[in-house]
Amino acid sequence: MSFTPATVVETFAPNPRLRRVRLRVDTPESLAVAPGADCAVGVYFDAASPNNGRTYSVRRHAGDLIDLDILVHPGGPGSVWAQTVSAGDRVGLDHARAWYRPPASTTFQLLVADLAGLPALARIMAESAPAVSTTVVVEALDHHDLDYLPTRPEVTLIPSLDSGNGVAASRLAQLVRDLELPADGYCWFGGEAGASREVRKHLRRSGWTIDQYDVMGYWRQDSAAWDARFALLGPDFLAMYQQAIADGKSDKAAAEEFDDALERAGL
């Protein structure tokens, strides 16, 4: 794997739960940061090891500088790195990509996230056109998390505090089911994988088509147990995904079929 090298410029805390790492990218044209408001990059803490990395949302991007707002939590290599990295340290970057793609005709959007999706959510809110009516459903732990989000007059904020985020059962799917959604809206979701599946299923049952939502699982509750079970069955499911792509299906459609197959297998 070839990386795009970058240097840490500075670090600071935009709120008590996040650590911002500002990077100067050596050759930004080779990284090609995606233009979507939820764009993300793979960050490899040891450029010699492709196995030691995590993916993070780009909170801001200007020229050769990118800001990553990283959730600080107990354990995990990314959290440890964000809290200990200092100016001058070097990392490798790769796999720049984005998912947020509302249709050009969108006048209403639903944005749903937990703490893992908070940086991407904040950027989407900040960069959305004022003409787009926006409802935000966010699962956070306290008011500091909500204060991190930009204030926009066209935004309706529906917060759920002290739920989800690994501390309690998530309420995101139920909060989405409680909403009256227009037939021609758009939904972006960034949060726990199980909740993402429930939200996507609800949107499909509501008659929304695949181009009306981009629903991503940023993390998974009880991931160690899930990974162990997936290790036994994964190759067959990956083959199904690859065949869907070979058949000419979009990456989004193939990924949705992949997740439906996982659910049928109890994963």
Rosetta blueprint (number, residue, H / E / L):
1 M L
2 S L
3 F L
4 T E
5 P E
6 A E
7 T E
8 V E
9 V E
10 E E
11 T E
12 F E
13 A E
14 P E
15 N E
16 P L
17 R L
18 L E
19 R E
20 R E
21 V E
22 R E
23 L E
24 R E
25 V E
26 D L
27 T L
28 P H
29 E H
30 S H
31 L H
32 A L
33 V L
34 A L
35 P L
36 G L
37 A L
38 D L
39 C L
40 A E
41 V E
42 G E
43 V E
44 Y E
45 F L
46 D L
47 A L
48 A L
49 S L
50 P L
51 N L
52 N L
53 G E
54 R E
55 T E
56 Y E
57 S E
58 V E
59 R E
60 R E
61 H E
62 A E
63 G L
64 D L
65 L E
66 I E
67 D E
68 L E
69 D E
70 I E
71 L E
72 V L
73 H L
74 P L
75 G L
76 G L
77 P H
78 G H
79 S H
80 V H
81 W H
82 A H
83 Q H
84 T H
85 V L
86 S L
87 A L
88 G L
89 D L
90 R E
91 V E
92 G E
93 L E
94 D E
95 H E
96 A E
97 R E
98 A L
99 W L
100 Y L
101 R L
102 P L
103 P L
104 A L
105 S L
106 T L
107 T L
108 F E
109 Q E
110 L E
111 L E
112 V E
113 A E
114 D L
115 L H
116 A H
117 G H
118 L H
119 P H
120 A H
121 L H
122 A H
123 R H
124 I H
125 M H
126 A H
127 E H
128 S L
129 A L
130 P L
131 A L
132 V L
133 S E
134 T E
135 T E
136 V E
137 V E
138 V E
139 E E
140 A E
141 L L
142 D L
143 H H
144 H H
145 D H
146 L H
147 D H
148 Y L
149 L L
150 P L
151 T L
152 R L
153 P L
154 E L
155 V E
156 T E
157 L E
158 I E
159 P E
160 S E
161 L E
162 D L
163 S L
164 G L
165 N L
166 G L
167 V L
168 A L
169 A L
170 S L
171 R L
172 L H
173 A H
174 Q H
175 L H
176 V H
177 R H
178 D L
179 L L
180 E L
181 L L
182 P L
183 A L
184 D L
185 G L
186 Y E
187 C E
188 W E
189 F E
190 G E
191 G E
192 E E
193 A H
194 G H
195 A H
196 S H
197 R H
198 E H
199 V H
200 R H
201 K H
202 H H
203 L H
204 R H
205 R H
206 S L
207 G L
208 W L
209 T L
210 I H
211 D H
212 Q H
213 Y E
214 D E
215 V E
216 M E
217 G E
218 Y E
219 W E
220 R L
221 Q L
222 D L
223 S H
224 A H
225 A H
226 W H
227 D H
228 A H
229 R H
230 F H
231 A H
232 L H
233 L H
234 G H
235 P H
236 D H
237 F H
238 L H
239 A H
240 M H
241 Y H
242 Q H
243 Q H
244 A H
245 I H
246 A H
247 D L
248 G L
249 K L
250 S L
251 D H
252 K H
253 A H
254 A H
255 A H
256 E H
257 E H
258 F H
259 D H
260 D H
261 A H
262 L H
263 E H
264 R H
265 A L
266 G L
267 L L
